[in-house]
Amino acid sequence: MSKVIVPHGGGSLEPLLLAGEALAGERVRAQTLRSIRVSSREKGDLVMLGIGGFTPLTGFMGRDDWAGVCDRMHTSAGLFWPIPITLSTDEATAASIATGEDVALVDPDDGGILAVLSVTEKYRIDKAHECAAVFRTTDPEHPGVRAVMGQGEVNLAGPVRVLDDGGFKARYGALFMTPAETRAEFTRLGWSRVAAFQTRNPMHRSHEYLAKVAIEVCDGVLVHSLLGNLKPGDIPAEVRTRAIGTLIEKYFVPRTVVQAGYPLDMRYAGPREALLHALFRQNYGCAYLIVGRDHAGVGSYYGPFDAHRIFDEIPSDALAIRPLKLDWTFWCYRCGGMASGRTCPHDDADRLLVSGTKLRKWLSEGSPVPAEFSRPEVLELLRAYYAGLDEKVEVKLTGHSAR
């Protein structure tokens, strides 16, 4: 039997998703409540609260917790937490809600009821302060800053009772695994030293190399794909996870990788988001998080290894999970294979530096992709996706397919 790492906070998983008679009764009651439509980011946070991914949080943070997380990365009760988990609404809606009232939180896409919030507090925040603390910038071009600055003026705090997974299980099937399910799978496989590989991109050769390095020193790897919203131009989850599944099938030893997905949107918070990724992977049962170059970054807002350094800046007991800090990886033509800055003595002229951004650019332009960059089976899937995009554009412009 494996001994999987304890959840964050040292207790047990605390999923907030109701079941059975409690769920049926709350769904009926929720129909009678005032409703608030949440944002896509807030929906992902709600689903994570529901499935236990944000254990041991019980709902959306109040002002003291918001301030503590922004300024010191811990709640007012002393729980380590790197990014505020908050819910906002507009002034008029907030004014119409009384403290102590229950409100229904509804899906931004289909209007279905996701949860019931018991409002314990209403408060305003300094959005620029949150952005400076979490994103290290207030530049409105940063997608995370833009999301925070565009949210409602008033935050609502309180515990939630989650009623729905937001359609993630229906959309993604077995790929959408809860923390309880990944933990059960690790136990079934006899794993205790599990490394999480975070990805919002298809896996190219560099990602494959990082995962295999982790497999050398761990029992196995959880390839954990983001299923929520990304920035424009990123490859959607259905395409990305199919490409990852093909790579795992063709190029990894059986029973060394579990592929799953989680429901959050990207915040692009760089180092702080790396800490959040580690925290909830601990809840999923992972003892290590692979932290590579520019983890959860965007543009040039963060240094390439800022996400490495932040793990050395937090208290040693803040998290039980530990980072696997891996250097920039690339194909070296003189070495004749994948290498990193720690293992390759050659200079940039001999290296093919790989990145998701570069791959997306080549594919969107129809440019050839070096074989050393990505596996052919993965490229075949991605080229088909981009060809489909081109056809959609052609139909939109001309009214008929180019085929």
N, C-alpha and C positions, 0 to 999 in steps of 0.2 A: 504494500500500500504506500502511495506517495503521501507526503506531508506538504500540502500546498500552503503558501504564505498566508498569514492572517490578513483580513481586510483592513483598510485604513481606519485608524482609531482604535485598533486592537480588539474589537469585539467580533461580532458576526455580521454577515450581510444584512442590510436593512432595506429591502425593496418596498416601495410604497404603492405598488400596483395592487389594487383590491382584486379579490376573486370570489367566486361562489355567490352566496346570498348577499354578502356585504356589497359586492360589485353591482348586482342587480338592483338592490335597493337604492344605492347612491346614484345610479344612472337615472332612475325615475325621479329622485329628488332634484338632481342637477338640472332637469328640464324646467324646473320652476324658478331657477335662480337667474339673477342678472348675469349676463355673459360678457367676457372680454376676449377679443381675438388676440392671440399671442403672435409674436414674430417667429420666423423660422428658427432663429437661434434659441429662443425661449422654449419652443416645442422640443428641440433636441435635448435641452436641459431637463425638461419635464420627463421625457422618456427615460433619460438616465437616472433621474430620481426614482422613477417607477420601477425600473429593473434592478436597482441596487448599485448601479455604476457610480453614483455619487455618495455612497455610504461614507460617513454616517449622517449626512445632511437630511433634514426632515422637510425642507421646503425652501422658499426664496428668502434671501438674507435681508435683515433689517439694517438700519443705518450704522449701528455700532459694528456689526459684522462687516458691512461694506467698507467702512473706514479702516478696520483692522486688517482686512485682506489687502486693500490697496496699499496701506502704509507699512504693514509688518508681516504680511502673508500669514496671518492667523486670525481666527474669529475671536469675538469677545470672550468666549469660553476657553480659548487657548488651542483650538484645533488648527493644525496647519492646513492652509488652503491658499493657493497662489492667485486665483482669478475670481472676482465676485460672481456669484450666481444670483442674478436679480431679475425681476419682472417689472416692466414699466408700462405706464398708460398715459393718456393725455390728461390735462388739468380738469376738463369738464367731467370726464368719466370718474376720475379720482374723487372729485368733489361730491359726486352722487353716491359714493360708496362709504358706508359707515365702518369705523373700526369695530371689529367683532362680527362683521357680516361675512357670509359665505358667498363666493362668486364662482361661476363656471368658467373655465378656461377652454377656449375652443380653437380648433385647428385653423391655421392661417389659409389652408388650401381648400378644405371641403366643409369647414364649419362644424365638424363633429366635436363632441365634448371630449376633451382630453383628461381633465382633472377638475377637482374642486379645491379652491384656495380659501382658507379661513384667514381673513385679513386681520393681522395683529398690529400693523403699523403702516402709515403712509408718510413718505418723506421725499425731499428733493436732494439731489446730489450735485456736486461740481463735476460735470462730465469731463471737462478738460483735465481735472486732477486725476480722475480714473484713467484716462488715456495716457497721461504722462507716466503714471505708476505702472500700468499693465503693459502698454505698448512701447514705452520709452520715447513717445513722440505724440504730438498733437496735429501732425500733418493730415489734413483732410483727404489726401490721396491714399493714405494707408487704409485698406479695406476694413480693418478692425476699428480704427478711429471713426471712420465714416459711419459704421453701424452704431457705435455708442452715441455719437453726436446726433444721430437721426432718431434715437429712441424717444419715448415719451418723457414728459417733464417730471413725472412723479413715479417713484417706485412703490410697489405694494409688497409687503412682506408677510410671511406666515407659513404654517405647515400646509402641505398638499396631500390630497388623496387622489392617486392617479387611477384613471378608469380605462385607459386605452394606450396601446403602444404606438399610436400615430400611423398605423399601417405598415410599419417596417417589416413585421413578420410576413404579412400578406405579400408584400412586394419582393422581399429577398429570401423568404423561406428559411432553410436550414442555415444559410449564411448569417442570419441575424441571431446571434447567440447572446443570452444573458450571462452575467457573471456566474450565476449558479450553474449554468450549462457548461461554460468553459471549464470551471473548476471540476465539474463531474467528468468531463472529457479528459482533463489532465490526470485525474485520479485513475480513470480507466486505463490510460496509457502507461501509468506508473511514473509519471513525471512529477517532480517537485521543483527542479531548477529550470524554470521556463522563462525565456526571453521574449519580450514583445517587440515586434517590428511595426512601427507606425508608418502608414502610407496614405497619401492622398493622390498618388500617381500609380500608373502601371509599373511593375518592377522591371527595371533594365538590369544590365550586367553588374553595375555597381551595387544595386540593392540586393541582387542575388548573392553577391560576394559577402556583403555584410551579414545576411541571414545565415550563410554557411559558416562564417567565422563563429557566430553565436552557437550554432549547432555543435561545433567542435568542443565547446566548453560547457554546454547546457544539455538538458535532457531533450529539449525541443524548442521550437519557435512558434509563437502565435503571430501570424501575419494578420494584422488588425487594420482593416480598411475603413476610412471615414465614409459614411453613407449619407451624411447631411450635405448641405449646400457648400459649394466652393465659389471661387471667383470666376468671372466670365473667361472662357477659353480653356478651363481645366476639363479633363476627360471625365465623363459621368461615371457614377459608381458601377452601373450594370456592365459597361465596357471594361472598365478597369479591373473589376473582380473576376470577370471571365478570362482576361489576359493573365491575371495572377494564377488562377486555377490551372490554366494550361502550362504555365511555367513550373508550378509545383509538380504537376503530373509528369512532365517530361524530364525535369532536371534535379529533382530532390529525391532522396531515399524515402520510401514509404514509412509512415509513422514517425517522421521527424518534424512535420509541419502541420499545424491546424490553421485553416483560414477562416476568419470570421469578420464581421463588420459591426460598427457601433454608430449610434444615431446622431452624433453632434455635427454642427456646422464648424468649419474652420474659423478660428478667431485671428489667426496670423499674429499671435502674440510672442513668437520667438521663444526666448528663454523661459518666460512665465508659462507659456503653453506647454513647453517640454515638461515642466514640473507637474502641470495638470495631467498630461498624458501619462506620466509615471504614476501619479496618485490613483487614477481610476484603473490603470492596468494592474496595480496591486489588488484592487477589488476584483478584477477578472482572474486573479490567481497567478500573476506573473511576478517572479522574483527580480527580474532585470528588465530594463528598457534600453533598447539599442538607440543611442543618441549619436547621429552622424553630423555631417556638415550642415549648418544653417537649419537646424531642426525647427519646423513650424514657422519658418521665416517667409518674408516676402520682400521683393525689391532689395534694397541695400540698407534696410533699417537696422539690421543687426550684424555683428561680426560673425564670421563663419563658425566660430567655436564658442560664442557667448553661452549657448545652451549647455556646453560642457561645464563652463566655469560656474554657472549658477548653482549646480549641485554641490559645489564646495563652499558656497556662501550661506547655505541654509543649515540649521542645527542638525547634527548627525542623527538625531532621533526623530526628525520631522517625518521621514518616510522609512518604511521597512524595505521597500523596493530599492534597488541600486542601479545606477546607470552603467551601461557598457559603452564607454566613450571610444568611438572609432574615428580614425582620421579620414581625410578626404581620400576616396578610392577612385581608381582609373585603370584603363588598359595601358600597359607599358609594352611598346613594340620591342624594346631591347630585352626586357625581362621575359617576354613571350606569354604574358598572362595578366590577370588582375593583380593589382598591387595597391599599396597606400604610401603616404608620405613617410611612414615609419619603416617600410620594408623595401622601397625602391630608391636606389641611389642616383637615378638618372634625372635629366632635366625635362622641362615642359615640351621640348621639341620631340621627345620620344613618347609622349603620353597623349592618350585620347581621353580628355576630361569629359565625363558624362554627367548630364543633368536632365531632369524631367522637362525643364524649360526648353533646352536645346532639342530634345526629342520631339516635343510638340511643334516646335518651329519647323523642323525638317518635314514632319508628317503633313502639317497643314499646307506647306509649300509644294508637296510632292517631290521633295529632294531625296536622293539616295541616302540610306542610313548605313553606316559601316557595320559589318557583321560583328565587330568587336564591341559594339554598343549595346545591342539587344538581340535576344534569341529570335530566330526566324519565325517560329510559331507565334510569338508575341507580336512581331511586326506585321504579320499577315492579318491578325485580328484588328490591329490599330489602323492599318491602311484601309481596311474595309470600312471602318467607322468614319474615317476622314473622307473617303470616297462618297459615302452616304451623305455627309454634310455638304459636299460640293454639289451633289445632285439636288438636294433640297434648295440650295441657293439658286441653281439653274432654273428649277421649277418656279420659284418665287419671282425671278426676274423675267422669264419668258412665258410662263404659263404652261410649259410642257417639259418633260424630261429630255435630257440630252441623249439618252440611250435610244 
